[in-house]
Amino acid sequence: MSNVIMKLRGVSQLQEARVNQENTVEINQRNLQVNELSFDVPVSGTVYGTLLNYQGAYKAFESQMHEKPYKAPPKKPVLYIKPKNTFASHGAAIPLPEGVSELQMGAALGLVIGKTAKQVKADEALEYMKGFTVVNDVSIPHESVHRPAVKEKARDGFCPMGPWVMEREAITDPDALNIRVFINDELKQENNTKHLIRSIGTLMADVTEFMTLYAGDVLLVGVPENAPLAKENDVVKIEMEGVGTLKNTIKKENDVVGGDII
């Protein structure tokens, strides 16, 4: 079994627990199934997303990089923020805004920072991590990356995370994790972190060269190409090898309050 840190609804503190490969949770000397627990968001810091860090996503956009307004490929990581209003837990509803028919599901490995990280060396990056979590970097489909897509990526409930933070020691090689996205139990996307342009260590080094990450912050390694679309009432499940499974349902925005259906 592996150690995780989780936050349950109605409990103010983070809790330690143990999980096995079948996602059975051992907490307070009791063995429970994931669907028996009501999760809250397991992190509280700033979430930073990374664009174009998968080889396929970069190649799909490469032809536009030499045109206006970009004029050249990026030399540093292209970052954006998922603010706190976007945070949602495992099992919460993802709000579908009025007038939008589909949302893009962004399967992303989240690097949860464990201590202040500034000018980190690539080969020491794992020492600064508390662990890993599964993130759905939800967005309204859009093409441009010239300006921050705040309206498309920073909507309420557009960053489900969890169900827990898996200890870093449980993941032998985070640069070789299988990622699978299911919509209504149908496999829609499959990729692997071995296809990252910047490995986890390199990404940490490049980001912390010019900005400081603090304990509790989360750095997303990126979203693979061909992110699947989901519509109202679709059940979205993201499986991250060794880290966990994040599950949420798309519901009309006007029917969702605080992640719950009314």
C-alpha positions as CSV (number, residue, x, y, z in Angstrom):
1,M,0.0,0.0,0.0
2,S,1.1,3.6,-0.6
3,N,0.7,6.7,1.6
4,V,-1.5,9.5,0.5
5,I,-2.7,12.8,1.9
6,M,-6.4,13.6,1.4
7,K,-9.0,16.0,2.6
8,L,-12.5,14.9,3.4
9,R,-15.6,17.1,3.3
10,G,-16.5,18.4,6.7
11,V,-13.0,17.9,8.0
12,S,-10.8,21.0,8.2
13,Q,-7.4,19.2,8.3
14,L,-5.6,17.1,5.8
15,Q,-5.5,13.5,6.7
16,E,-3.0,10.7,6.0
17,A,-4.2,7.4,4.6
18,R,-3.0,4.4,2.7
19,V,-4.4,3.1,-0.6
20,N,-3.8,-0.1,-2.6
21,Q,-3.9,-0.7,-6.4
22,E,-7.6,-1.4,-6.2
23,N,-8.1,2.1,-4.6
24,T,-9.2,0.6,-1.3
25,V,-8.5,3.3,1.4
26,E,-7.2,2.5,4.8
27,I,-8.1,5.4,7.1
28,N,-8.4,5.4,10.9
29,Q,-7.8,1.6,10.9
30,R,-10.8,1.1,8.6
31,N,-10.8,-0.2,5.0
32,L,-13.1,1.8,2.8
33,Q,-13.9,2.0,-0.9
34,V,-13.3,5.3,-2.7
35,N,-17.0,5.7,-3.4
36,E,-17.8,5.5,0.3
37,L,-15.8,8.7,0.9
38,S,-16.7,12.3,0.2
39,F,-13.6,14.1,-0.9
40,D,-12.5,17.8,-0.8
41,V,-9.7,19.4,-2.8
42,P,-6.4,18.0,-1.4
43,V,-4.3,21.2,-2.1
44,S,-4.6,24.8,-1.2
45,G,-1.8,26.7,-3.0
46,T,-1.6,28.2,-6.5
47,V,-2.0,25.9,-9.5
48,Y,0.2,26.7,-12.5
49,G,-0.6,25.1,-15.9
50,T,1.9,24.5,-18.7
51,L,1.1,24.8,-22.4
52,L,2.6,22.8,-25.3
53,N,4.7,20.5,-23.2
54,Y,3.7,17.3,-24.9
55,Q,5.4,16.5,-28.2
56,G,2.2,15.9,-30.0
57,A,0.6,19.1,-28.7
58,Y,3.7,21.1,-29.7
59,K,3.7,19.6,-33.2
60,A,0.0,20.3,-33.7
61,F,0.6,24.0,-33.0
62,E,4.1,24.3,-34.5
63,S,3.0,25.6,-37.9
64,Q,1.3,28.6,-36.2
65,M,4.4,29.6,-34.1
66,H,6.1,31.4,-37.0
67,E,3.1,33.4,-37.9
68,K,1.6,36.5,-36.2
69,P,1.2,37.1,-33.4
70,Y,3.7,34.5,-32.2
71,K,6.5,34.9,-34.9
72,A,8.8,32.3,-33.2
73,P,8.5,29.2,-31.0
74,P,8.6,29.8,-27.2
75,K,12.0,29.5,-25.6
76,K,10.7,29.2,-22.0
77,P,7.7,27.3,-20.5
78,V,4.4,28.9,-21.4
79,L,2.5,29.2,-18.1
80,Y,-0.9,30.2,-16.9
81,I,-2.8,30.1,-13.6
82,K,-5.8,28.1,-12.6
83,P,-7.2,30.4,-9.7
84,K,-8.9,29.1,-6.6
85,N,-12.4,29.5,-8.0
86,T,-11.6,26.8,-10.5
87,F,-10.8,24.2,-7.8
88,A,-13.1,21.2,-7.6
89,S,-12.9,17.8,-5.8
90,H,-13.1,14.3,-7.0
91,G,-16.8,13.5,-7.5
92,A,-17.9,17.2,-7.9
93,A,-19.8,18.4,-10.9
94,I,-18.0,20.3,-13.6
95,P,-20.2,23.3,-14.6
96,L,-21.1,23.6,-18.3
97,P,-21.6,27.3,-19.0
98,E,-24.7,28.5,-20.7
99,G,-24.3,28.7,-24.4
100,V,-21.4,26.2,-24.5
101,S,-22.2,22.7,-25.8
102,E,-18.9,20.9,-25.0
103,L,-15.8,21.2,-22.7
104,Q,-12.3,20.1,-23.3
105,M,-10.9,17.6,-20.8
106,G,-7.3,18.2,-19.9
107,A,-5.6,15.2,-18.3
108,A,-2.6,16.6,-16.4
109,L,-0.2,15.2,-13.8
110,G,0.0,17.7,-10.9
111,L,3.4,18.1,-9.1
112,V,2.5,19.1,-5.6
113,I,5.3,21.2,-4.0
114,G,6.5,20.2,-0.6
115,K,9.0,23.0,0.2
116,T,10.1,26.3,-1.2
117,A,11.5,25.7,-4.6
118,K,13.8,28.4,-6.2
119,Q,16.4,27.8,-8.8
120,V,16.0,24.1,-8.5
121,K,18.4,21.8,-10.3
122,A,16.8,19.3,-12.6
123,D,18.3,16.3,-10.9
124,E,17.1,17.5,-7.5
125,A,13.6,18.4,-8.5
126,L,11.9,15.4,-6.9
127,E,13.3,16.4,-3.5
128,Y,11.1,19.5,-3.6
129,M,7.9,17.6,-4.2
130,K,5.4,16.4,-1.7
131,G,3.8,14.1,-4.2
132,F,1.5,13.9,-7.2
133,T,-2.2,14.4,-7.9
134,V,-4.5,13.9,-10.9
135,V,-5.8,17.1,-12.4
136,N,-8.5,17.8,-15.1
137,D,-7.4,21.1,-16.6
138,V,-10.9,21.8,-18.1
139,S,-11.3,24.5,-20.7
140,I,-13.8,25.8,-23.2
141,P,-12.3,24.8,-26.6
142,H,-10.2,27.6,-28.1
143,E,-7.2,27.8,-30.4
144,S,-5.1,30.9,-29.6
145,V,-2.4,30.8,-26.9
146,H,-1.2,34.4,-27.6
147,R,-3.1,35.8,-24.6
148,P,-4.1,34.1,-21.4
149,A,-7.4,32.3,-22.0
150,V,-9.0,33.5,-18.8
151,K,-12.5,33.2,-20.0
152,E,-11.9,29.7,-21.4
153,K,-9.8,28.2,-18.6
154,A,-10.6,30.1,-15.4
155,R,-14.3,29.4,-15.0
156,D,-15.7,28.1,-11.7
157,G,-15.1,24.4,-11.2
158,F,-12.7,24.1,-14.2
159,C,-9.9,22.4,-12.2
160,P,-11.0,19.2,-10.5
161,M,-8.1,17.6,-8.5
162,G,-7.6,14.5,-6.5
163,P,-8.8,12.4,-5.0
164,W,-5.6,12.6,-3.0
165,V,-1.9,13.5,-3.2
166,M,0.1,10.4,-3.7
167,E,3.5,10.3,-1.9
168,R,6.4,10.9,-4.3
169,E,8.1,7.7,-3.1
170,A,5.3,5.6,-4.5
171,I,6.0,6.7,-8.1
172,T,9.2,5.0,-9.4
173,D,9.4,7.1,-12.6
174,P,7.0,10.0,-13.0
175,D,8.5,10.6,-16.5
176,A,6.9,7.3,-17.7
177,L,3.3,7.3,-16.4
178,N,0.4,6.0,-18.5
179,I,-2.6,8.4,-18.7
180,R,-6.0,7.4,-19.9
181,V,-9.2,9.4,-20.2
182,F,-12.6,7.7,-20.3
183,I,-15.9,9.4,-21.1
184,N,-18.9,7.3,-20.1
185,D,-16.5,4.4,-19.6
186,E,-15.3,4.6,-23.2
187,L,-11.5,5.2,-23.7
188,K,-11.1,8.5,-25.5
189,Q,-7.4,9.4,-24.9
190,E,-4.2,7.6,-24.0
191,N,-0.7,9.0,-23.6
192,N,2.4,8.8,-21.4
193,T,4.5,11.4,-19.6
194,K,7.5,10.0,-21.5
195,H,6.3,12.2,-24.4
196,L,6.9,15.4,-22.4
197,I,9.2,17.9,-24.2
198,R,10.4,19.1,-20.8
199,S,10.8,16.2,-18.4
200,I,9.5,16.8,-14.8
201,G,13.0,17.7,-13.6
202,T,13.7,20.0,-16.5
203,L,10.3,21.7,-16.2
204,M,10.9,22.4,-12.5
205,A,14.3,23.8,-13.2
206,D,13.1,26.0,-16.0
207,V,10.1,27.4,-14.0
208,T,12.0,28.0,-10.7
209,E,14.8,29.7,-12.6
210,F,12.6,32.9,-12.7
211,M,9.8,32.2,-10.1
212,T,9.5,30.6,-6.7
213,L,7.1,27.8,-6.0
214,Y,5.9,27.3,-2.4
215,A,4.7,24.4,-0.3
216,G,1.2,23.5,-1.4
217,D,1.5,24.9,-4.9
218,V,0.8,22.6,-7.9
219,L,2.7,22.7,-11.2
220,L,0.9,20.9,-14.1
221,V,3.2,19.2,-16.5
222,G,0.9,19.8,-19.5
223,V,-2.1,18.3,-21.4
224,P,-1.6,15.8,-24.2
225,E,-2.7,16.5,-27.7
226,N,-6.2,15.6,-28.9
227,A,-7.8,16.3,-25.5
228,P,-11.3,14.8,-25.7
229,L,-14.6,16.8,-25.5
230,A,-17.4,16.1,-23.0
231,K,-21.0,17.3,-22.9
232,E,-23.8,17.6,-20.4
233,N,-24.3,14.5,-18.2
234,D,-21.0,12.9,-19.4
235,V,-19.0,11.1,-16.8
236,V,-15.3,11.8,-17.1
237,K,-12.7,9.6,-15.6
238,I,-8.9,10.3,-15.7
239,E,-6.6,7.4,-14.7
240,M,-3.0,8.3,-13.9
241,E,-0.8,5.3,-13.4
242,G,0.2,4.8,-9.8
243,V,-1.3,8.2,-8.8
244,G,-5.1,7.7,-8.8
245,T,-8.3,8.0,-10.6
246,L,-10.3,11.3,-10.8
247,K,-14.0,11.2,-11.7
248,N,-16.4,14.0,-12.4
249,T,-19.7,14.6,-14.2
250,I,-20.6,17.5,-16.5
251,K,-23.7,19.4,-15.4
252,K,-25.3,22.7,-16.5
253,E,-23.7,25.6,-14.7
254,N,-27.1,26.9,-13.4
255,D,-27.7,23.5,-11.7
256,V,-24.4,23.4,-9.8
257,V,-23.7,25.2,-6.5
258,G,-20.3,24.6,-4.8
259,G,-19.7,21.5,-7.0
260,D,-23.0,19.9,-6.0
261,I,-26.1,19.4,-8.1
262,I,-29.3,21.3,-7.0
